[in-house]
Amino acid sequence: MSVAQAGEFGLISRVVARLGQPGPAVLLGPGDDAALVAAPDGLIIASTDVLVEGRHFRRDWADAADIGRRAAAANLADIAAMGGTGTALLVGLCAPGDLEAVWAEGLAEGLAVEAALVGASVVGGDMTSSPTLTIAVTAFGDLRGVAPVLRGGARAGDVVALAGRVGFAAAGYTVLSRGFRTPKLLVDAYRRPEVPYALGPAAARAGATSMIDVSDGLLSDLGHVAAASGVGIDVLPNNFEVPDQMRDAATALGVDIYQWLLTGGDDHALAATFPPGSPLPEGFRAIGEVREGAGVTVAGKRWIGPTGWDHFKS
């Protein structure tokens, strides 16, 4: 059955049935004109992201549930990067009429699975027909009484630390684009990010001075922190943990492995800065330092070439 055959409200019913039970912050979920989500400390964090088929995902590279998980992760990672915890998602689906309804159901299941990792829920959204399959997600989050961690708080002397993986999804994308399906570790990383959600609030509690979700490339995203904070950042590439599968793939494909590690996006790691001498939260590892100046360098030298993904240049 296609989505056109199911009809808008029939498809909504099928999708809602796969979203599971609402999370603890949801007072009223799908079914009314709007949802009702609790914000105990009176503050709400919000972030939105759009995924377009052919630009951000391919259905021959990932199934519907994987794409749902990626769509949710892209937004929930932004909430974690502020030091918050996701509570609710709103999802817009623009789909061709001949799209199979079961694909939309799989998408809903993936969204629900990823949201459940932080106790969040899909609480509503919208659907419409479109020649291009497009998924728009807006996430809301709760700071739980902790001050938000912004991009503009880094100071010279701070330690730059990373939680989560970088380069894995970019390596998986390269593998898939060359027509291969292995190594599985890298391909799965592209299909389903492993976001260290809990470490965002942990970093906030530990006194992080700035933080950002690494979605477009480590150098590019640290560049946003450097610009917002009015400082320079130096990254030490020897501090990265690199699995053998990535090294082997880089050699086989003729790719500079640091291209993946430093400029690859879609892993949704968290990069944060901490005051000098303060212990890093478990799960973070030091990868550089904040200095006087501007911009981002690698081992004290300027990086030549693209620093990450730019939607209007890439």
Buried (B, 14 or more C-beta within 10 A) or exposed (E): EBBBEBEEEEBBEBBBEBBBEBBEBBEEBBEEEEBEBEBEEEBBBBBEBBBBBEEBBEBEBBBBBBBBBBBBBBBBBBBBBBBBBBBBBBBBBBBBEEBBBBBBBBBBBBBBBBBBBBBBBBBBBEBEEBEEBBBBBBBBBBBBEBEBBBBEBBBBBBBBBBBBBBBBBBBBBBBBEEEBEEBEBBBBBBBBBBBBBBBBBBBBEBEBBBBBBBBBBBBBBBBBBBBBBEBBBBBBBEEBEBBEBBEEBBEEEEBEBBBBBBBBBBBBBBBBBBEEEEEBBEBBEEBBBBBEEEBBBBEEEEBEEBBBBEEEEE
